[in-house]
Amino acid sequence: MKASAGLNSIVSALRNPNYGIYTAGSAVSLIGTWTQRVAVGWLAWQLTQSGAWLGAIAFADLFPTVVIGPIAGAAADRWDRLRLIKTSQSLAMLQSLLLFALTVTGQMTIGWLLALSAFLGVVAAFNQPARLALIPSLVSPVDLTAAVAINSIIFNAARFIGPAVAGFLIVGGGVAAAFGANALSFAAFLFALSRIKLQPGAAAAPMTDGRRGFLVEIVDGVRYALLHPGIGPLLLLMVAVSVCARPFVELLPGFAAEVFATDAGGLALMTSTIGIGAVLGGLWLAQRGGSAGLTTVVLGHTLVLALALLAFVSSATLWIAVLALAIAGWCMVAAGVGTQTLLQLSVEPAKRGRVLSLYGLIFRGGPAVGALAMGGISEGVGLRWPLAVGAGLVILAVLWIARQHKQLAAVLE
């Protein structure tokens, strides 16, 4: 009976016509995005044989979100969100076409690859707040939790389907084929977006004062988020998780080689296990439905995530580590989706884009900062201790915020 009710929650969300169309197009686009990411990394290595250049390309893709994210949030609260997404997807498709053309003609250089990666990073930074803020316009309020969870399921499924597609295309037609496939995936998403029909003004933030400057609106959004009795603590918890726990994914290659003495197959096993746990966690939250008790879900799963990471770093046995990673993947997605849902439910509509831009900034920037710090510290003390200390800090953050559990639930849910 419970499983049937959970399936009904997922089906109910997808039955919203606009959301069903959006989800189909987004799924194709995300697979294309992950296909291109693998191809870009492979091409960077082919061009330079340099790990430093691999890091520079990743940095060029990530850093614009940290700088531009707040501006993009203000834009999502000022302009039509659906139009912003269409524009950003068109520019992203243009970037894929340029990658394809330069590679096919033999004109690609590492400088062009770096510049185009930075360009896509800027486009993605503008796209993310609008994309997150649009979701409540596509579903009824009762379906919001399931809709956010479905998005996470698709994202985590695409991050494993995309690399498989990339491998097939690169072997069969070279990296240019992967870039061309991604351009086609953007075309599919743009077609889906063209079929979405919203009521006039539904994709724009209400009561936005266009006469105010962007800087004023950014500061106003940050102040609102930090001083909000529910959103402020929730974002603080997310900072702790993103910086202190989430970098375990980036550190996995080191754990595979140095801690568990395994090869690429062992690394693939650990990575896939996280993905399986993440998809299952997303499915569980999607079938759960409703927002009642969601604050408890976020706090509880964040605590279990930290405990799973402690089990991971404490074990010298691969199968125990794999089990811990499956639990960590489940909890990471359940807590992350729950956090985004609570933000969507509690934020003022006129400030939705700016608050969700902070969510996106923490989501992408936090793991980069944490991985950089933990990687540097590990040079002196090994990989286990930095992640163990990080997990301990997350536990302390959960215990501190849990003191306000009832008040948080009342405000957020």
C-alpha positions as CSV (number, residue, x, y, z in Angstrom):
1,M,0.0,0.0,0.0
2,K,2.8,2.4,0.9
3,A,4.7,1.6,-2.2
4,S,1.6,2.2,-4.3
5,A,1.0,5.6,-2.6
6,G,4.7,6.5,-3.2
7,L,4.4,5.6,-6.9
8,N,1.3,7.7,-7.1
9,S,3.3,10.7,-5.8
10,I,5.8,10.3,-8.6
11,V,3.1,9.8,-11.2
12,S,1.1,12.7,-9.9
13,A,4.1,15.1,-10.3
14,L,4.8,13.8,-13.9
15,R,1.1,14.3,-14.8
16,N,1.5,18.0,-14.5
17,P,1.8,18.6,-18.3
18,N,4.4,21.3,-18.1
19,Y,6.5,19.4,-15.6
20,G,6.3,16.2,-17.6
21,I,7.5,17.9,-20.8
22,Y,10.2,19.8,-18.9
23,T,11.5,16.6,-17.2
24,A,11.7,14.7,-20.5
25,G,13.7,17.4,-22.2
26,S,15.9,17.9,-19.1
27,A,16.7,14.2,-18.9
28,V,18.1,14.2,-22.5
29,S,20.0,17.4,-21.9
30,L,21.6,16.2,-18.7
31,I,22.8,13.0,-20.3
32,G,24.3,15.2,-23.1
33,T,26.0,17.4,-20.5
34,W,27.7,14.5,-18.7
35,T,28.7,13.1,-22.0
36,Q,30.4,16.4,-22.9
37,R,32.1,16.7,-19.5
38,V,33.9,13.3,-20.0
39,A,34.8,14.3,-23.5
40,V,36.2,17.7,-22.4
41,G,38.4,16.0,-19.7
42,W,39.6,13.4,-22.2
43,L,40.4,16.1,-24.8
44,A,42.3,18.2,-22.2
45,W,44.4,15.2,-21.4
46,Q,45.1,14.4,-25.0
47,L,46.2,18.0,-25.7
48,T,48.4,18.4,-22.6
49,Q,49.1,15.2,-20.7
50,S,48.9,17.5,-17.7
51,G,46.9,17.1,-14.5
52,A,47.3,20.8,-13.8
53,W,45.4,21.6,-17.0
54,L,42.7,19.1,-16.0
55,G,42.3,21.1,-12.8
56,A,42.3,24.4,-14.7
57,I,39.6,23.2,-17.0
58,A,37.5,22.1,-14.0
59,F,38.1,25.4,-12.3
60,A,37.0,27.4,-15.3
61,D,33.8,25.4,-15.4
62,L,33.1,25.9,-11.6
63,F,34.4,29.3,-10.6
64,P,31.9,31.4,-12.5
65,T,29.1,30.1,-10.3
66,V,30.8,31.5,-7.2
67,V,31.2,34.9,-8.8
68,I,28.1,35.2,-11.0
69,G,25.7,33.1,-8.9
70,P,24.3,36.0,-6.8
71,I,23.9,38.2,-9.9
72,A,22.1,35.3,-11.7
73,G,19.8,34.9,-8.7
74,A,18.8,38.6,-8.9
75,A,18.2,38.2,-12.6
76,A,16.0,35.2,-12.0
77,D,13.9,37.4,-9.6
78,R,13.7,40.2,-12.1
79,W,13.2,38.6,-15.5
80,D,11.1,35.8,-17.0
81,R,12.7,32.6,-15.8
82,L,11.5,30.4,-18.7
83,R,13.0,32.9,-21.1
84,L,16.3,33.0,-19.2
85,I,16.5,29.2,-19.4
86,K,15.8,29.2,-23.1
87,T,18.5,31.8,-23.7
88,S,21.1,30.0,-21.5
89,Q,20.4,26.6,-23.2
90,S,20.8,28.3,-26.7
91,L,24.1,29.7,-25.6
92,A,25.2,26.3,-24.2
93,M,24.3,24.6,-27.5
94,L,26.4,27.2,-29.3
95,Q,29.3,26.3,-27.1
96,S,28.9,22.6,-28.0
97,L,28.8,23.5,-31.7
98,L,32.0,25.5,-31.4
99,L,33.7,22.6,-29.6
100,F,32.5,20.3,-32.4
101,A,33.7,22.6,-35.2
102,L,37.1,23.3,-33.7
103,T,37.7,19.6,-33.0
104,V,36.6,18.4,-36.4
105,T,38.7,20.9,-38.2
106,G,41.8,20.3,-36.1
107,Q,41.9,23.8,-34.8
108,M,41.3,23.0,-31.1
109,T,43.9,24.1,-28.6
110,I,44.0,24.0,-24.8
111,G,43.5,27.7,-24.8
112,W,40.3,27.4,-26.8
113,L,39.1,24.6,-24.6
114,L,39.8,26.7,-21.4
115,A,38.0,29.7,-22.9
116,L,35.0,27.7,-24.0
117,S,34.8,25.9,-20.6
118,A,34.8,29.3,-18.9
119,F,32.1,30.5,-21.2
120,L,29.9,27.5,-20.4
121,G,30.6,28.1,-16.7
122,V,29.2,31.6,-17.0
123,V,26.1,30.3,-18.9
124,A,25.5,27.6,-16.3
125,A,25.8,30.1,-13.5
126,F,23.0,32.2,-15.0
127,N,21.0,29.1,-15.8
128,Q,20.9,27.4,-12.4
129,P,18.9,29.8,-10.3
130,A,16.3,30.3,-13.0
131,R,16.1,26.5,-13.5
132,L,15.6,25.8,-9.8
133,A,13.2,28.7,-9.3
134,L,11.0,27.7,-12.3
135,I,10.0,24.3,-10.8
136,P,7.2,25.6,-8.5
137,S,5.6,27.1,-11.6
138,L,5.4,23.7,-13.3
139,V,3.8,21.6,-10.5
140,S,1.1,22.0,-7.9
141,P,2.4,22.7,-4.4
142,V,1.5,19.2,-3.2
143,D,3.7,17.7,-5.9
144,L,6.8,19.9,-5.2
145,T,8.7,17.4,-3.0
146,A,8.3,14.7,-5.6
147,A,9.2,17.0,-8.4
148,V,12.5,18.1,-6.7
149,A,13.3,14.5,-6.0
150,I,12.7,13.4,-9.6
151,N,15.1,16.1,-10.8
152,S,17.7,14.7,-8.4
153,I,17.1,11.1,-9.6
154,I,17.5,12.2,-13.3
155,F,20.7,14.2,-12.5
156,N,22.3,11.2,-10.7
157,A,21.2,8.7,-13.4
158,A,22.6,11.0,-16.1
159,R,26.0,11.3,-14.4
160,F,26.4,7.5,-15.0
161,I,24.6,7.1,-18.3
162,G,26.4,10.1,-19.8
163,P,30.0,8.8,-19.3
164,A,28.9,5.4,-20.7
165,V,27.5,7.2,-23.8
166,A,30.7,9.3,-24.0
167,G,32.9,6.2,-24.0
168,F,30.9,4.7,-26.8
169,L,31.0,7.9,-28.9
170,I,34.7,8.6,-28.3
171,V,35.7,5.1,-29.3
172,G,33.4,5.2,-32.4
173,G,33.8,8.7,-33.6
174,G,36.2,10.7,-31.4
175,V,35.5,13.5,-29.0
176,A,33.9,15.6,-31.7
177,A,31.0,13.0,-31.8
178,A,30.4,13.6,-28.1
179,F,30.3,17.3,-28.6
180,G,27.8,16.9,-31.5
181,A,25.6,14.6,-29.4
182,N,25.5,17.2,-26.6
183,A,24.4,19.9,-29.1
184,L,21.6,17.7,-30.2
185,S,20.6,17.1,-26.6
186,F,20.3,20.9,-26.1
187,A,18.1,21.1,-29.2
188,A,15.8,18.5,-27.7
189,F,15.6,20.4,-24.4
190,L,14.9,23.7,-26.3
191,F,12.0,21.9,-28.2
192,A,10.6,20.7,-24.9
193,L,10.8,24.2,-23.4
194,S,9.0,25.6,-26.4
195,R,6.1,23.3,-25.6
196,I,5.7,24.6,-22.0
197,K,2.6,26.8,-21.7
198,L,2.4,28.9,-18.5
199,Q,-0.1,31.5,-17.4
200,P,1.1,35.1,-18.1
201,G,3.6,36.1,-15.4
202,A,3.8,32.6,-13.9
203,A,7.5,32.3,-14.8
204,A,8.4,35.7,-13.4
205,A,8.9,36.7,-9.8
206,P,6.0,38.8,-8.4
207,M,6.4,42.3,-7.1
208,T,10.0,42.6,-8.3
209,D,11.0,46.3,-8.4
210,G,13.0,46.6,-11.6
211,R,14.1,50.1,-10.7
212,R,16.4,48.8,-8.0
213,G,20.0,48.0,-8.9
214,F,21.3,44.5,-9.1
215,L,23.7,45.1,-6.2
216,V,20.9,46.3,-3.9
217,E,18.8,43.3,-4.8
218,I,21.7,40.9,-4.2
219,V,22.4,42.3,-0.8
220,D,18.7,42.3,0.0
221,G,18.5,38.6,-1.0
222,V,21.6,37.6,1.1
223,R,20.3,39.5,4.1
224,Y,16.9,37.9,3.8
225,A,18.4,34.4,3.6
226,L,20.8,34.8,6.5
227,L,18.2,36.4,8.8
228,H,15.3,34.1,8.0
229,P,14.7,31.8,11.0
230,G,14.6,28.7,8.8
231,I,16.5,29.4,5.7
232,G,19.6,30.8,7.4
233,P,20.2,27.6,9.6
234,L,19.4,25.4,6.6
235,L,22.0,27.1,4.4
236,L,24.5,27.0,7.3
237,L,24.0,23.2,7.5
238,M,24.4,22.9,3.8
239,V,27.8,24.8,4.0
240,A,29.0,22.3,6.6
241,V,28.0,19.3,4.5
242,S,29.3,20.7,1.2
243,V,32.7,21.7,2.5
244,C,33.3,19.0,5.2
245,A,31.5,15.9,3.8
246,R,30.7,16.2,0.1
247,P,34.4,16.2,-1.0
248,F,34.6,12.5,-0.4
249,V,33.5,12.0,-4.0
250,E,36.5,14.0,-5.3
251,L,38.9,12.2,-3.0
252,L,37.8,8.7,-4.1
253,P,40.6,8.1,-6.6
254,G,43.1,8.6,-3.7
255,F,41.2,6.3,-1.4
256,A,41.0,3.6,-4.1
257,A,44.7,3.6,-4.8
258,E,46.3,4.4,-1.4
259,V,43.8,3.2,1.2
260,F,42.2,0.1,-0.5
261,A,45.1,-0.7,-2.9
262,T,42.7,-1.3,-5.8
263,D,42.7,-0.3,-9.4
264,A,40.4,1.6,-11.8
265,G,37.8,-1.2,-11.4
266,G,37.7,-0.7,-7.7
267,L,37.3,3.1,-8.2
268,A,34.4,2.4,-10.7
269,L,32.8,0.1,-8.2
270,M,32.9,2.8,-5.4
271,T,31.7,5.5,-7.8
272,S,28.8,3.5,-9.1
273,T,27.8,2.5,-5.6
274,I,27.4,6.1,-4.6
275,G,25.3,6.6,-7.7
276,I,23.0,3.6,-7.0
277,G,22.6,4.9,-3.4
278,A,21.8,8.4,-4.7
279,V,19.1,7.2,-7.1
280,L,17.5,5.0,-4.5
281,G,17.6,7.9,-2.0
282,G,15.9,10.1,-4.6
283,L,13.3,7.5,-5.3
284,W,12.5,7.1,-1.6
285,L,12.0,10.8,-1.1
286,A,10.0,11.1,-4.3
287,Q,7.6,8.4,-3.2
288,R,7.4,9.8,0.3
289,G,5.3,12.8,-0.8
290,G,4.3,15.9,1.2
291,S,6.5,18.2,3.3
292,A,5.5,17.1,6.8
293,G,8.5,15.8,8.7
294,L,10.9,17.0,6.0
295,T,13.1,18.9,8.5
296,T,13.6,15.7,10.4
297,V,14.5,13.9,7.2
298,V,17.2,16.5,6.4
299,L,18.7,16.5,9.9
300,G,18.5,12.7,10.3
301,H,20.0,11.9,6.9
302,T,22.8,14.5,7.3
303,L,23.7,12.8,10.6
304,V,23.7,9.3,9.0
305,L,25.8,10.7,6.1
306,A,28.5,11.8,8.5
307,L,28.4,8.5,10.4
308,A,28.6,6.6,7.1
309,L,31.7,8.6,6.2
310,L,33.3,7.8,9.5
311,A,32.7,4.1,8.8
312,F,34.2,4.5,5.4
313,V,37.4,6.1,6.6
314,S,37.7,3.6,9.5
315,S,37.5,0.5,7.4
316,A,40.4,-1.2,5.6
317,T,38.0,-3.7,3.9
318,L,36.6,-2.7,0.5
319,W,33.2,-4.3,0.8
320,I,32.5,-2.5,4.1
321,A,33.6,0.8,2.4
322,V,31.3,0.1,-0.5
323,L,28.4,-0.4,1.8
324,A,29.2,2.8,3.6
325,L,29.4,4.6,0.3
326,A,25.9,3.3,-0.7
327,I,24.5,4.7,2.5
328,A,26.3,8.0,2.0
329,G,25.0,8.3,-1.5
330,W,21.4,7.7,-0.3
331,C,21.7,10.2,2.6
332,M,23.5,12.8,0.5
333,V,20.6,13.0,-2.0
334,A,17.8,12.7,0.5
335,A,19.3,15.5,2.6
336,G,20.1,17.6,-0.5
337,V,16.6,17.2,-2.1
338,G,14.9,17.8,1.3
339,T,16.9,21.0,1.7
340,Q,16.0,22.3,-1.7
341,T,12.3,21.4,-1.2
342,L,12.2,23.2,2.2
343,L,13.8,26.3,0.6
344,Q,11.3,26.2,-2.2
345,L,8.4,26.0,0.3
346,S,9.5,28.7,2.7
347,V,11.1,31.4,0.5
348,E,9.2,34.5,-0.5
349,P,8.4,34.1,-4.2
350,A,10.0,37.5,-5.1
351,K,13.3,36.3,-3.5
352,R,13.2,32.7,-4.8
353,G,15.9,33.1,-7.4
354,R,18.3,34.9,-5.1
355,V,18.0,32.3,-2.3
356,L,18.3,29.4,-4.7
357,S,21.4,31.0,-6.3
358,L,23.0,30.8,-2.8
359,Y,21.9,27.1,-2.7
360,G,23.6,26.6,-6.1
361,L,26.7,28.5,-5.1
362,I,27.1,26.3,-2.0
363,F,26.3,23.1,-3.9
364,R,29.0,23.7,-6.5
365,G,31.5,25.8,-4.7
366,G,31.6,24.0,-1.3
367,P,32.9,20.7,-2.5
368,A,35.6,22.4,-4.5
369,V,36.8,24.4,-1.5
370,G,36.6,21.3,0.7
371,A,38.4,19.0,-1.7
372,L,41.2,21.5,-2.2
373,A,41.7,21.9,1.6
374,M,41.4,18.2,2.4
375,G,43.6,17.3,-0.6
376,G,46.3,19.7,0.7
377,I,46.1,18.5,4.3
378,S,46.2,14.8,3.2
379,E,49.8,15.4,1.8
380,G,50.9,15.4,5.4
381,V,48.5,13.2,7.4
382,G,46.9,10.9,4.7
383,L,43.4,10.9,3.3
384,R,41.6,9.4,6.3
385,W,42.0,12.1,8.9
386,P,40.8,15.1,6.9
387,L,37.6,13.4,5.9
388,A,37.1,12.0,9.5
389,V,37.5,15.5,11.0
390,G,35.1,16.9,8.3
391,A,32.5,14.3,9.2
392,G,32.9,15.2,12.9
393,L,32.3,18.8,12.1
394,V,29.1,17.9,10.3
395,I,27.9,16.0,13.3
396,L,28.5,19.0,15.5
397,A,26.6,21.2,13.0
398,V,23.6,18.8,13.0
399,L,23.5,18.7,16.8
400,W,23.7,22.5,17.1
401,I,20.9,23.1,14.6
402,A,18.8,20.3,15.9
403,R,18.3,22.3,19.1
404,Q,15.9,24.5,17.1
405,H,14.2,21.5,15.5
406,K,10.6,22.4,16.3
407,Q,11.0,26.0,15.4
408,L,12.7,25.1,12.1
409,A,9.9,22.7,11.2
410,A,7.2,25.3,12.0
411,V,8.9,27.9,9.7
412,L,10.1,25.6,6.9
413,E,7.3,23.1,6.5
